Amino acid sequence: MRVDIWSDVVCPFCYIGKKRFEAAAEQVGVELEVHWHSFELDPEAPVRQEVSNSERLAQKYGRTIAEVEEMQRNIAAMAKEEGIEFNWENANSGNTFNAHRIIHLAQSKGLGSEAKEAFFYSYMTQGLPIGERETIEDVAARIGLNPVEVDDVLNSEEFADFVKFDEEVAHDQLKVTGVPFFVFDQRVALAGAQPRDVFVQVMQKALESANDVEVEQPDAPSCNDESCEVPNK
């Protein structure tokens, strides 16, 4: 089954969604052909943030630091349920454009999911500055990419058009407003880090029917330009 996924590597719900999606695929027993697509939540972000993640989010979303810290604790609790250690106090968000370019390089070699996982882990668990070249090179080496090829990409504009094209498709064709965003078999769209059973339902229905599949989609956590938090139940 082909699955196209738009996400950003500094989006905690994208990591949570990835874990739930993969667990659902294992439960259904379906073989996946995953295509990762770029979606920058903050294209104007600096390479490295000079303030804490809580201060940055408070400024961005117009919240108090206490409100942001409560939001982060809620996300960390949700992440823990999926086996993710979200060390939000140490997270250092930054510009993700180069990370997306390296993910495209990795994907060209069949390592897209490995690259995505490694970038998520570096940001959320290790607290590495995700926009800095040293971090990007470390992630690339971790998954076995050739360091010379990585340098060539980072020293050029290679794969920049891939990132821009992904984002144009998301905004102009799919009308994506937040990530993660999944498209199954190029015909069934699913927004947000849905519960595992929703992913299971979508996969099963897509396998059973060659026609468009209608699936009830509950509100699910996602990140966009204005918020990144657990929705009220």
Residue frames as a rotation matrix with the C-alpha (Angstrom) as fourth column:
MET 1
0.574 0.819 0.000 0.00
0.819 -0.574 0.000 0.00
0.000 0.000 -1.000 0.00
ARG 2
-0.396 -0.672 0.626 1.33
0.629 -0.695 -0.348 3.41
0.669 0.256 0.698 -0.96
VAL 3
0.593 0.516 -0.618 1.15
0.799 -0.469 0.376 6.03
-0.096 -0.717 -0.691 1.79
ASP 4
-0.158 -0.577 0.801 2.18
0.505 -0.744 -0.437 9.67
0.848 0.336 0.409 1.30
ILE 5
0.462 0.249 -0.851 2.92
0.887 -0.153 0.437 11.56
-0.021 -0.956 -0.292 4.50
TRP 6
0.150 -0.369 0.917 3.46
0.158 -0.907 -0.391 15.30
0.976 0.204 -0.077 4.95
SER 7
0.807 0.077 -0.586 5.20
0.585 0.038 0.810 16.25
0.085 -0.996 -0.014 8.19
ASP 8
0.468 -0.722 0.510 7.89
-0.460 -0.691 -0.557 18.34
0.755 0.026 -0.655 9.85
VAL 9
-0.011 -0.583 -0.813 10.71
0.417 0.736 -0.533 16.96
0.909 -0.345 0.235 11.99
VAL 10
-0.949 -0.267 0.170 10.00
-0.028 -0.464 -0.886 19.43
0.315 -0.845 0.432 14.82
CYS 11
-0.107 0.981 0.164 6.34
-0.829 -0.179 0.530 18.41
0.549 -0.079 0.832 15.04
PRO 12
-0.754 -0.236 0.614 5.81
-0.598 0.633 -0.491 16.09
-0.273 -0.737 -0.618 18.03
PHE 13
0.212 0.913 0.349 2.44
-0.517 0.408 -0.752 14.91
-0.829 -0.021 0.559 16.71
CYS 14
0.484 -0.138 -0.864 4.13
-0.830 0.239 -0.504 13.89
0.276 0.961 0.001 13.47
TYR 15
-0.649 -0.753 -0.112 6.37
-0.639 0.619 -0.457 11.54
0.413 -0.225 -0.882 15.46
ILE 16
-0.544 0.554 0.630 3.41
-0.445 0.446 -0.777 10.27
-0.712 -0.703 0.004 17.48
GLY 17
0.495 0.778 -0.388 1.43
-0.718 0.116 -0.686 9.80
-0.488 0.618 0.616 14.28
LYS 18
-0.013 -0.607 -0.794 4.30
-0.862 0.410 -0.299 7.89
0.507 0.680 -0.529 12.70
LYS 19
-0.886 -0.341 0.315 4.42
-0.463 0.704 -0.539 5.44
-0.038 -0.623 -0.782 15.61
ARG 20
-0.183 0.908 0.377 0.65
-0.408 0.279 -0.869 4.89
-0.894 -0.313 0.320 15.58
PHE 21
0.502 0.327 -0.801 0.59
-0.852 0.025 -0.523 4.49
-0.151 0.945 0.291 11.81
GLU 22
-0.364 -0.741 -0.564 3.42
-0.768 0.581 -0.268 1.94
0.527 0.335 -0.781 11.87
ALA 23
-0.831 0.117 0.544 1.80
-0.354 0.642 -0.680 -0.02
-0.429 -0.758 -0.492 14.71
ALA 24
0.214 0.976 -0.041 -1.48
-0.574 0.091 -0.814 -0.09
-0.791 0.197 0.580 12.79
ALA 25
0.289 -0.177 -0.941 0.26
-0.919 0.224 -0.325 -1.37
0.268 0.958 -0.098 9.65
GLU 26
-0.791 -0.608 -0.069 1.86
-0.544 0.750 -0.377 -4.15
0.281 -0.260 -0.924 11.67
GLN 27
-0.521 0.681 0.514 -1.53
-0.348 0.381 -0.857 -5.03
-0.779 -0.625 0.038 13.18
VAL 28
0.513 0.754 -0.410 -3.20
-0.659 0.040 -0.751 -5.16
-0.550 0.656 0.518 9.76
GLY 29
0.107 -0.576 0.810 -0.25
0.304 0.795 0.525 -7.00
-0.947 0.190 0.260 8.24
VAL 30
0.935 0.261 0.239 0.02
0.312 -0.287 -0.906 -4.67
-0.168 0.922 -0.350 5.26
GLU 31
-0.090 -0.986 0.137 3.26
0.931 -0.034 0.364 -3.95
-0.355 0.161 0.921 3.41
LEU 32
0.712 0.394 -0.581 3.80
0.316 -0.919 -0.235 -0.22
-0.627 -0.016 -0.779 3.05
GLU 33
-0.118 -0.697 0.708 5.42
0.957 -0.271 -0.107 1.92
0.266 0.664 0.698 0.39
VAL 34
0.518 0.325 -0.791 5.94
0.693 -0.701 0.166 5.15
-0.501 -0.635 -0.589 2.30
HIS 35
-0.084 -0.488 0.869 6.70
0.780 -0.574 -0.248 8.44
0.620 0.657 0.429 0.59
TRP 36
0.039 0.015 -0.999 7.72
0.864 -0.503 0.027 11.25
-0.502 -0.864 -0.032 2.96
HIS 37
0.168 0.112 0.979 6.90
0.735 -0.676 -0.049 14.82
0.656 0.729 -0.196 1.97
SER 38
-0.754 -0.614 -0.232 8.18
0.625 -0.564 -0.539 18.10
0.200 -0.552 0.810 3.35
PHE 39
0.450 0.806 0.384 6.09
0.511 -0.585 0.629 20.59
0.732 -0.086 -0.676 5.32
GLU 40
-0.676 -0.733 -0.074 7.94
0.523 -0.406 -0.749 23.39
0.519 -0.545 0.658 7.13
LEU 41
0.288 0.794 -0.536 5.95
0.951 -0.173 0.256 24.73
0.110 -0.583 -0.805 10.07
ASP 42
0.768 -0.105 -0.632 8.21
0.123 -0.944 0.306 27.80
-0.629 -0.313 -0.712 10.28
PRO 43
0.638 -0.517 0.570 10.17
0.744 0.223 -0.630 28.40
0.199 0.826 0.527 7.04
GLU 44
0.535 -0.413 0.737 11.57
-0.138 -0.903 -0.407 31.65
0.833 0.116 -0.540 8.47
ALA 45
0.988 -0.147 -0.047 13.06
0.079 0.215 0.973 30.01
-0.133 -0.965 0.224 11.59
PRO 46
0.377 -0.924 -0.059 16.74
-0.924 -0.370 -0.100 30.65
0.070 0.092 -0.993 12.31
VAL 47
-0.057 -0.497 -0.866 19.24
-0.350 0.822 -0.449 27.80
0.935 0.277 -0.221 12.22
ARG 48
-0.500 -0.128 -0.856 19.28
0.695 0.530 -0.486 27.75
0.516 -0.838 -0.176 16.02
GLN 49
0.575 0.746 0.336 16.89
0.293 -0.571 0.766 29.29
0.764 -0.342 -0.547 18.53
GLU 50
-0.507 -0.805 0.309 18.50
0.045 -0.382 -0.923 31.57
0.861 -0.454 0.229 21.08
VAL 51
-0.308 0.481 0.821 15.64
-0.942 -0.275 -0.193 31.24
0.133 -0.832 0.538 23.58
SER 52
-0.794 0.067 0.605 14.17
-0.201 0.910 -0.363 28.16
-0.574 -0.410 -0.709 25.24
ASN 53
-0.853 0.513 0.099 11.55
0.354 0.428 0.832 26.18
0.384 0.744 -0.547 23.39
SER 54
-0.115 0.844 -0.525 8.94
0.977 0.000 -0.213 27.26
-0.180 -0.537 -0.824 25.94
GLU 55
-0.250 -0.045 -0.967 9.79
0.153 -0.988 0.006 30.94
-0.956 -0.146 0.254 25.46
ARG 56
-0.968 -0.164 -0.191 9.72
-0.164 -0.162 0.973 30.53
-0.190 0.973 0.130 21.67
LEU 57
-0.627 0.779 0.019 6.32
0.655 0.514 0.553 28.84
0.421 0.359 -0.833 21.67
ALA 58
-0.066 0.588 -0.806 4.89
0.823 -0.425 -0.377 31.35
-0.564 -0.688 -0.456 24.15
GLN 59
-0.514 -0.200 -0.834 5.93
-0.185 -0.924 0.335 34.19
-0.837 0.327 0.438 21.85
LYS 60
-0.994 0.060 -0.087 4.71
-0.072 0.223 0.972 32.38
0.078 0.973 -0.218 18.72
TYR 61
-0.485 0.854 -0.189 1.32
0.650 0.497 0.575 31.36
0.585 0.156 -0.796 20.06
GLY 62
-0.319 0.348 0.882 0.65
-0.388 -0.897 0.213 34.32
0.865 -0.274 0.421 22.34
ARG 63
0.649 0.491 -0.582 0.57
0.264 0.571 0.777 32.15
0.714 -0.658 0.241 25.49
THR 64
0.612 -0.493 0.619 2.19
-0.791 -0.376 0.483 32.37
-0.006 -0.785 -0.620 28.90
ILE 65
-0.402 -0.834 -0.376 5.22
-0.760 0.534 -0.371 30.20
0.510 0.137 -0.849 29.57
ALA 66
-0.637 0.235 0.734 3.18
-0.521 0.571 -0.635 28.30
-0.568 -0.787 -0.241 32.19
GLU 67
0.486 0.872 -0.058 0.51
-0.584 0.275 -0.764 27.51
-0.650 0.405 0.643 29.58
VAL 68
0.400 -0.421 -0.814 3.13
-0.806 0.260 -0.531 26.34
0.436 0.869 -0.235 27.10
GLU 69
-0.680 -0.707 0.193 4.84
-0.706 0.560 -0.434 24.14
0.199 -0.432 -0.880 29.67
GLU 70
-0.213 0.706 0.675 1.52
-0.474 0.529 -0.704 22.50
-0.854 -0.470 0.222 30.53
MET 71
0.708 0.434 -0.557 0.92
-0.673 0.173 -0.719 21.94
-0.216 0.884 0.415 26.81
GLN 72
-0.037 -0.841 -0.540 4.37
-0.831 0.326 -0.450 20.37
0.554 0.432 -0.711 26.47
ARG 73
-0.712 -0.178 0.679 3.80
-0.615 0.624 -0.482 18.06
-0.338 -0.761 -0.554 29.44
ASN 74
0.308 0.907 0.287 0.53
-0.494 0.410 -0.767 16.87
-0.813 0.095 0.574 27.88
ILE 75
0.646 -0.142 -0.750 2.28
-0.721 0.209 -0.661 16.16
0.250 0.968 0.033 24.59
ALA 76
-0.452 -0.892 0.001 5.09
-0.820 0.415 -0.394 14.34
0.351 -0.179 -0.919 26.39
ALA 77
-0.385 0.399 0.832 2.55
-0.539 0.635 -0.554 12.13
-0.749 -0.662 -0.030 28.17
MET 78
0.731 0.663 -0.159 0.90
-0.480 0.334 -0.811 11.28
-0.485 0.670 0.563 24.85
ALA 79
0.317 -0.709 -0.630 4.30
-0.820 0.129 -0.558 10.58
0.477 0.693 -0.541 23.29
LYS 80
-0.550 -0.565 0.616 5.26
-0.820 0.507 -0.266 8.27
-0.162 -0.651 -0.742 26.14
GLU 81
0.269 0.752 0.601 2.25
-0.475 0.647 -0.597 6.07
-0.838 -0.124 0.531 25.35
GLU 82
0.969 0.050 -0.242 3.84
-0.244 0.341 -0.908 5.46
0.038 0.939 0.342 21.94
GLY 83
0.661 -0.750 -0.020 7.29
0.718 0.624 0.309 4.70
-0.219 -0.219 0.951 23.36
ILE 84
0.208 -0.554 0.806 8.70
0.511 -0.641 -0.573 8.17
0.834 0.531 0.150 22.67
GLU 85
0.102 -0.267 -0.958 10.69
0.934 -0.305 0.185 10.06
-0.342 -0.914 0.218 25.30
PHE 86
0.398 0.111 0.911 9.92
0.580 -0.800 -0.156 13.72
0.711 0.590 -0.382 24.60
ASN 87
-0.117 -0.544 -0.831 12.50
0.954 -0.294 0.059 15.79
-0.276 -0.786 0.553 26.50
TRP 88
0.523 0.496 0.694 10.74
0.752 -0.651 -0.101 19.04
0.401 0.575 -0.713 25.72
GLU 89
0.846 -0.232 -0.481 12.80
0.187 -0.714 0.675 21.09
-0.500 -0.661 -0.560 28.20
ASN 90
-0.106 -0.994 -0.041 15.89
0.135 -0.055 0.989 20.50
-0.985 0.099 0.140 26.04
ALA 91
0.324 0.277 0.904 14.29
0.878 0.268 -0.397 20.71
-0.352 0.923 -0.157 22.58
ASN 92
-0.296 -0.443 -0.846 15.97
0.003 -0.887 0.463 23.23
-0.955 0.135 0.264 20.28
SER 93
0.555 0.587 0.590 13.83
0.630 0.167 -0.759 23.93
-0.544 0.792 -0.277 17.27
GLY 94
-0.343 -0.646 -0.682 15.34
-0.147 -0.680 0.718 25.60
-0.928 0.346 0.138 14.24
ASN 95
0.120 0.352 -0.928 15.06
-0.944 -0.250 -0.217 25.86
-0.309 0.902 0.302 10.50
THR 96
0.129 0.038 0.991 14.22
-0.154 0.988 -0.018 22.43
-0.980 -0.150 0.134 9.06
PHE 97
0.705 0.199 -0.681 14.80
-0.660 -0.166 -0.732 23.11
-0.258 0.966 0.015 5.36
ASN 98
-0.190 -0.873 -0.449 18.14
-0.934 0.301 -0.191 21.28
0.302 0.383 -0.873 5.22
ALA 99
-0.607 0.062 0.792 16.78
-0.417 0.824 -0.384 18.36
-0.677 -0.564 -0.474 7.25
HIS 100
0.498 0.858 0.129 14.02
-0.255 0.286 -0.924 17.99
-0.829 0.427 0.361 4.67
ARG 101
0.485 -0.385 -0.785 16.58
-0.865 -0.077 -0.496 18.03
0.130 0.920 -0.370 1.85
ILE 102
-0.637 -0.761 0.124 18.57
-0.771 0.621 -0.145 15.25
0.033 -0.188 -0.982 3.52
ILE 103
-0.191 0.660 0.727 15.37
-0.264 0.678 -0.686 13.23
-0.946 -0.322 0.045 4.00
HIS 104
0.779 0.448 -0.438 14.82
-0.509 0.045 -0.860 13.47
-0.365 0.893 0.263 0.25
LEU 105
-0.075 -0.883 -0.463 18.41
-0.940 0.218 -0.263 12.30
0.333 0.415 -0.847 -0.33
ALA 106
-0.716 -0.173 0.676 17.81
-0.521 0.778 -0.352 9.39
-0.465 -0.605 -0.647 2.04
GLN 107
0.264 0.919 0.292 14.51
-0.341 0.372 -0.863 8.57
-0.902 0.128 0.412 0.37
SER 108
0.535 -0.133 -0.835 16.26
-0.843 -0.009 -0.538 8.35
0.064 0.991 -0.117 -3.00
LYS 109
-0.506 -0.779 -0.370 18.28
-0.670 0.625 -0.399 5.51
0.542 0.045 -0.839 -1.45
GLY 110
0.075 0.660 -0.748 15.36
0.082 0.743 0.664 3.74
0.994 -0.111 0.001 0.23
LEU 111
-0.545 -0.374 -0.751 16.14
0.758 0.163 -0.631 5.22
0.359 -0.913 0.194 3.65
GLY 112
-0.362 0.447 0.818 13.38
-0.094 -0.891 0.445 7.82
0.927 0.085 0.364 3.97
SER 113
0.706 0.701 -0.100 11.70
-0.005 0.145 0.989 6.32
0.708 -0.698 0.106 7.03
GLU 114
0.295 -0.698 -0.652 15.05
0.936 0.347 0.052 5.76
0.190 -0.626 0.756 8.73
ALA 115
-0.668 -0.554 0.496 15.98
0.500 -0.828 -0.253 9.41
0.551 0.079 0.831 8.15
LYS 116
0.033 0.782 0.622 12.63
-0.243 -0.598 0.764 10.65
0.970 -0.176 0.170 9.43
GLU 117
0.787 0.239 -0.568 12.89
0.402 0.499 0.767 8.52
0.468 -0.833 0.297 12.57
ALA 118
-0.069 -0.926 -0.371 16.45
0.980 0.008 -0.201 9.69
0.189 -0.378 0.906 13.23
PHE 119
-0.645 -0.124 0.754 15.55
0.159 -0.987 -0.026 13.37
0.747 0.103 0.657 12.88
PHE 120
0.457 0.861 0.223 12.52
-0.181 -0.155 0.971 12.99
0.871 -0.484 0.085 15.14
TYR 121
0.664 -0.249 -0.705 14.65
0.694 0.557 0.456 11.22
0.279 -0.792 0.542 17.75
SER 122
-0.415 -0.901 0.125 17.42
0.810 -0.429 -0.400 13.83
0.414 -0.065 0.908 17.53
TYR 123
-0.475 0.297 0.829 14.98
-0.173 -0.955 0.243 16.68
0.863 -0.028 0.504 18.13
MET 124
0.426 0.865 0.266 12.51
-0.442 -0.057 0.895 15.21
0.789 -0.499 0.358 20.60
THR 125
0.911 -0.058 -0.409 14.62
0.331 0.694 0.640 12.83
0.247 -0.718 0.651 22.66
GLN 126
0.082 -0.983 -0.167 18.22
0.985 0.105 -0.134 14.02
0.149 -0.154 0.977 22.32
GLY 127
0.710 0.269 -0.651 17.44
0.446 -0.887 0.120 17.75
-0.545 -0.376 -0.750 22.26
LEU 128
-0.381 -0.895 0.233 19.90
0.752 -0.153 0.641 18.42
-0.538 0.420 0.731 19.44
PRO 129
-0.135 0.299 -0.945 19.64
-0.297 -0.922 -0.249 21.74
-0.945 0.247 0.213 17.53
ILE 130
0.255 0.369 0.894 17.86
0.496 0.744 -0.449 20.39
-0.830 0.557 0.006 14.48
GLY 131
0.983 0.175 -0.054 18.81
0.054 -0.558 -0.828 23.23
-0.175 0.811 -0.558 12.14
GLU 132
0.394 -0.907 -0.146 22.55
-0.726 -0.405 0.556 23.05
-0.563 -0.113 -0.819 12.70
ARG 133
0.378 -0.304 -0.875 24.75
-0.799 0.371 -0.474 21.38
0.468 0.878 -0.103 10.13
GLU 134
-0.683 -0.704 0.193 26.53
-0.695 0.545 -0.469 19.27
0.225 -0.455 -0.862 12.73
THR 135
-0.298 0.674 0.676 23.22
-0.491 0.499 -0.714 17.71
-0.819 -0.545 0.182 13.81
ILE 136
0.661 0.582 -0.474 22.14
-0.677 0.191 -0.711 17.09
-0.323 0.791 0.520 10.23
GLU 137
0.031 -0.746 -0.665 25.46
-0.803 0.377 -0.460 15.44
0.595 0.548 -0.588 9.38
ASP 138
-0.748 -0.269 0.607 25.24
-0.630 0.575 -0.522 13.31
-0.209 -0.773 -0.599 12.54
VAL 139
0.177 0.905 0.387 21.77
-0.504 0.421 -0.754 12.07
-0.845 -0.062 0.531 11.62
ALA 140
0.645 0.043 -0.763 22.88
-0.757 0.171 -0.631 11.35
0.103 0.984 0.143 8.05
ALA 141
-0.407 -0.879 -0.250 25.89
-0.771 0.477 -0.422 9.35
0.490 0.021 -0.871 9.26
ARG 142
-0.511 0.263 0.819 23.72
-0.661 0.489 -0.569 7.45
-0.550 -0.832 -0.076 11.75
ILE 143
0.511 0.798 0.320 21.56
-0.344 0.531 -0.774 6.01
-0.788 0.286 0.546 8.99
GLY 144
0.075 -0.616 0.784 24.49
0.501 0.703 0.505 5.24
-0.862 0.355 0.361 6.70
LEU 145
0.965 0.228 0.130 24.40
0.227 -0.476 -0.849 8.04
-0.132 0.849 -0.512 4.15
ASN 146
0.177 -0.935 0.307 27.65
0.951 0.082 -0.298 8.81
0.253 0.345 0.904 2.35
PRO 147
0.241 -0.081 -0.967 29.17
0.621 -0.753 0.218 11.90
-0.745 -0.654 -0.131 4.04
VAL 148
-0.835 -0.549 -0.042 30.51
0.298 -0.514 0.804 13.19
-0.463 0.659 0.593 0.73
GLU 149
-0.509 0.737 0.444 27.02
0.648 -0.011 0.762 13.09
0.566 0.676 -0.472 -0.81
VAL 150
0.387 0.645 -0.659 25.60
0.920 -0.321 0.226 14.76
-0.066 -0.694 -0.717 2.29
ASP 151
-0.239 -0.574 -0.783 28.18
0.434 -0.785 0.442 17.57
-0.869 -0.234 0.437 2.04
ASP 152
-0.917 -0.094 0.387 27.43
0.398 -0.251 0.883 17.98
0.015 0.963 0.268 -1.66
VAL 153
-0.015 0.989 0.149 23.72
0.842 -0.068 0.536 18.42
0.540 0.133 -0.831 -0.87
LEU 154
0.492 0.231 -0.839 24.31
0.789 -0.525 0.319 20.83
-0.367 -0.819 -0.441 2.01
ASN 155
-0.417 -0.742 -0.525 26.77
0.340 -0.663 0.666 22.89
-0.843 0.099 0.529 -0.06
SER 156
-0.974 0.134 0.184 24.30
0.153 -0.217 0.964 23.24
0.169 0.967 0.191 -2.92
GLU 157
-0.458 0.888 0.037 20.61
-0.859 -0.430 -0.278 23.72
-0.231 -0.159 0.960 -3.64
GLU 158
-0.757 0.136 -0.639 20.08
-0.247 0.846 0.473 20.03
0.605 0.516 -0.606 -4.42
PHE 159
-0.540 0.682 -0.493 16.62
0.764 0.643 0.053 18.74
0.353 -0.348 -0.868 -3.41
ALA 160
-0.873 0.251 -0.419 15.47
0.032 -0.826 -0.562 22.30
-0.487 -0.504 0.713 -2.62
ASP 161
-0.627 0.664 -0.406 12.94
-0.723 -0.303 0.621 22.04
0.289 0.683 0.671 -5.44
PHE 162
-0.519 0.434 -0.736 11.65
0.334 0.896 0.293 18.76
0.787 -0.094 -0.610 -3.93
VAL 163
-0.715 0.209 -0.667 10.91
0.651 -0.149 -0.745 20.51
-0.255 -0.966 -0.029 -0.64
LYS 164
-0.782 0.402 -0.475 9.20
-0.411 -0.907 -0.091 23.43
-0.468 0.124 0.875 -2.35
PHE 165
-0.619 0.565 -0.545 7.15
-0.454 0.309 0.836 21.13
0.641 0.765 0.065 -4.60
ASP 166
-0.613 0.366 -0.700 5.96
0.658 0.727 -0.196 19.08
0.437 -0.581 -0.687 -1.62
GLU 167
-0.690 0.304 -0.657 4.79
0.421 -0.570 -0.706 22.23
-0.589 -0.764 0.265 0.11
GLU 168
-0.771 0.431 -0.469 3.06
-0.630 -0.625 0.461 23.58
-0.094 0.651 0.754 -2.99
VAL 169
-0.566 0.565 -0.601 1.12
0.013 0.734 0.679 20.32
0.825 0.376 -0.422 -3.37
ALA 170
-0.611 0.299 -0.733 0.18
0.789 0.305 -0.533 20.40
0.064 -0.904 -0.422 0.33
HIS 171
-0.673 0.302 -0.676 -1.02
0.136 -0.847 -0.514 24.00
-0.728 -0.437 0.529 0.31
ASP 172
-0.632 0.354 -0.689 -2.47
-0.720 -0.596 0.354 24.38
-0.286 0.720 0.632 -3.19
GLN 173
-0.500 0.421 -0.757 -3.84
-0.451 0.620 0.642 20.93
0.740 0.662 -0.119 -4.05
LEU 174
-0.406 0.288 -0.867 -4.52
0.578 0.816 0.001 19.14
0.708 -0.501 -0.497 -0.77
LYS 175
0.228 0.471 0.852 -5.32
-0.275 -0.808 0.521 22.28
0.934 -0.353 -0.055 1.27
VAL 176
0.156 -0.289 -0.944 -3.29
0.807 0.589 -0.047 20.96
0.570 -0.755 0.325 4.18
THR 177
0.547 0.074 0.834 -3.40
-0.262 -0.931 0.255 23.30
0.795 -0.358 -0.490 7.19
GLY 178
0.356 -0.451 0.819 -1.60
-0.914 0.013 0.405 21.11
-0.193 -0.892 -0.408 9.73
VAL 179
0.021 -0.444 -0.896 0.57
-0.495 0.774 -0.395 18.04
0.869 0.451 -0.203 9.99
PRO 180
-0.817 -0.492 0.301 0.86
-0.060 0.592 0.804 15.09
-0.573 0.639 -0.513 10.06
PHE 181
0.214 0.849 -0.483 -1.23
-0.799 -0.132 -0.586 14.51
-0.562 0.512 0.650 6.95
PHE 182
-0.613 -0.392 0.686 -1.58
-0.094 0.898 0.429 11.05
-0.784 0.198 -0.588 5.40
VAL 183
0.185 0.662 -0.726 -2.84
-0.956 -0.050 -0.289 9.98
-0.227 0.748 0.624 1.97
PHE 184
-0.275 -0.196 0.941 -3.46
-0.215 0.967 0.139 6.25
-0.937 -0.164 -0.308 1.47
ASP 185
-0.299 0.080 0.951 -3.28
0.760 0.622 0.187 4.81
-0.577 0.779 -0.247 -2.05
GLN 186
-0.978 -0.202 0.044 -3.55
0.192 -0.812 0.551 8.38
-0.076 0.548 0.833 -3.41
ARG 187
-0.447 0.881 0.154 -7.29
0.125 -0.109 0.986 8.41
0.886 0.460 -0.062 -2.62
VAL 188
0.587 0.645 -0.489 -7.93
0.576 0.092 0.812 8.41
0.568 -0.759 -0.318 1.15
ALA 189
-0.240 -0.664 0.708 -6.75
-0.079 -0.713 -0.696 11.39
0.967 -0.223 0.119 3.22
LEU 190
0.568 0.329 -0.754 -6.33
0.704 0.279 0.653 11.34
0.425 -0.902 -0.073 6.99
ALA 191
0.168 -0.459 0.873 -5.38
-0.154 -0.886 -0.436 14.40
0.974 -0.061 -0.220 9.04
GLY 192
0.346 -0.091 0.934 -3.60
-0.884 -0.365 0.292 14.47
0.314 -0.926 -0.207 12.38
ALA 193
-0.786 -0.612 -0.087 -2.12
-0.504 0.716 -0.484 11.90
0.358 -0.336 -0.871 14.75
GLN 194
0.197 0.974 -0.112 -5.25
-0.774 0.224 0.593 9.77
0.602 -0.030 0.798 14.75
PRO 195
0.231 -0.045 0.972 -5.77
-0.773 0.598 0.211 6.92
-0.591 -0.800 0.103 17.23
ARG 196
-0.759 -0.641 0.115 -4.29
-0.470 0.661 0.585 3.62
-0.451 0.390 -0.803 16.12
ASP 197
-0.374 0.664 0.648 -7.70
0.460 0.739 -0.492 2.06
-0.805 0.114 -0.582 15.50
VAL 198
0.602 0.535 -0.593 -8.56
-0.223 -0.600 -0.768 4.81
-0.767 0.595 -0.242 13.00
PHE 199
-0.208 -0.762 -0.613 -5.39
-0.929 -0.044 0.368 4.01
-0.308 0.646 -0.699 11.04
VAL 200
-0.809 -0.049 0.585 -6.33
-0.018 0.998 0.057 0.32
-0.587 0.036 -0.809 11.17
GLN 201
0.163 0.976 0.148 -9.84
0.315 0.090 -0.945 1.09
-0.935 0.201 -0.293 9.88
VAL 202
0.490 -0.023 -0.872 -8.51
-0.665 -0.656 -0.356 3.19
-0.563 0.754 -0.337 6.99
MET 203
-0.562 -0.794 -0.232 -5.97
-0.776 0.410 0.479 0.56
-0.286 0.450 -0.846 5.94
GLN 204
-0.650 0.373 0.662 -8.50
0.236 0.927 -0.290 -2.25
-0.722 -0.032 -0.691 6.08
LYS 205
0.439 0.887 -0.142 -11.08
0.161 -0.233 -0.959 -0.32
-0.884 0.398 -0.245 4.07
ALA 206
0.255 -0.433 -0.865 -8.48
-0.860 -0.510 0.001 0.74
-0.442 0.743 -0.502 1.50
LEU 207
-0.799 -0.568 0.198 -7.42
-0.453 0.785 0.423 -2.89
-0.396 0.248 -0.884 1.08
GLU 208
-0.434 0.716 0.547 -11.00
0.415 0.698 -0.584 -4.05
-0.799 -0.026 -0.600 0.66
SER 209
0.618 0.785 0.048 -12.19
0.481 -0.330 -0.812 -1.40
-0.621 0.525 -0.581 -1.80
ALA 210
-0.385 -0.702 0.599 -10.81
0.914 -0.200 0.353 -0.01
-0.128 0.684 0.718 -5.04
ASN 211
0.271 0.587 0.763 -13.22
0.607 -0.719 0.338 2.92
0.747 0.372 -0.551 -4.75
ASP 212
-0.393 -0.349 0.851 -12.98
-0.335 -0.807 -0.486 6.03
0.856 -0.476 0.201 -2.62
VAL 213
-0.261 0.203 -0.944 -13.25
0.761 0.645 -0.071 5.20
0.594 -0.737 -0.323 1.07
GLU 214
0.199 0.400 0.895 -15.28
-0.320 -0.836 0.445 7.25
0.926 -0.375 -0.038 3.54
VAL 215
-0.198 -0.323 -0.925 -13.90
0.774 0.528 -0.350 7.20
0.601 -0.786 0.145 7.07
GLU 216
0.859 0.482 0.170 -15.14
0.242 -0.677 0.695 9.14
0.450 -0.556 -0.698 10.07
GLN 217
-0.168 -0.985 0.040 -12.25
0.562 -0.129 -0.817 11.26
0.810 -0.115 0.576 11.29
PRO 218
0.704 0.348 -0.619 -12.30
0.710 -0.346 0.613 12.45
-0.001 -0.872 -0.490 14.90
ASP 219
0.823 -0.473 0.314 -10.41
-0.438 -0.881 -0.180 15.61
0.362 0.010 -0.932 15.82
ALA 220
0.709 -0.659 -0.251 -6.79
0.700 0.700 0.140 14.57
0.083 -0.275 0.958 16.14
PRO 221
0.572 -0.537 -0.620 -3.74
0.109 -0.699 0.706 16.46
-0.813 -0.472 -0.342 17.36
SER 222
0.445 -0.494 0.747 -1.68
0.873 0.052 -0.486 18.21
0.201 0.868 0.455 14.71
CYS 223
-0.170 -0.571 -0.803 0.74
0.567 -0.723 0.394 21.11
-0.806 -0.388 0.447 14.41
ASN 224
0.459 0.233 0.857 0.12
0.847 -0.405 -0.343 24.21
0.267 0.884 -0.384 12.33
ASP 225
-0.282 -0.644 0.711 1.31
0.426 -0.748 -0.509 27.80
0.859 0.159 0.486 12.24
GLU 226
-0.022 0.402 0.915 -0.84
-0.536 -0.777 0.329 28.78
0.844 -0.484 0.233 15.21
SER 227
0.409 0.205 0.889 -0.83
-0.901 0.244 0.358 25.83
-0.144 -0.948 0.284 17.60
CYS 228
-0.174 -0.439 -0.881 0.66
-0.390 0.853 -0.347 22.48
0.904 0.283 -0.320 18.46
GLU 229
-0.707 -0.003 0.708 -1.22
-0.706 0.062 -0.705 20.98
-0.042 -0.998 -0.046 21.35
VAL 230
-0.899 0.437 -0.028 -3.49
0.438 0.897 -0.060 18.18
-0.001 -0.067 -0.998 22.51
PRO 231
-0.549 0.753 0.363 -7.10
-0.249 -0.562 0.789 19.09
0.798 0.343 0.496 21.55
ASN 232
-0.622 0.434 0.652 -9.76
-0.740 -0.054 -0.670 19.29
-0.256 -0.900 0.354 24.21
LYS 233
-0.945 0.312 -0.095 -11.88
0.269 0.911 0.311 16.15
0.184 0.268 -0.946 24.49
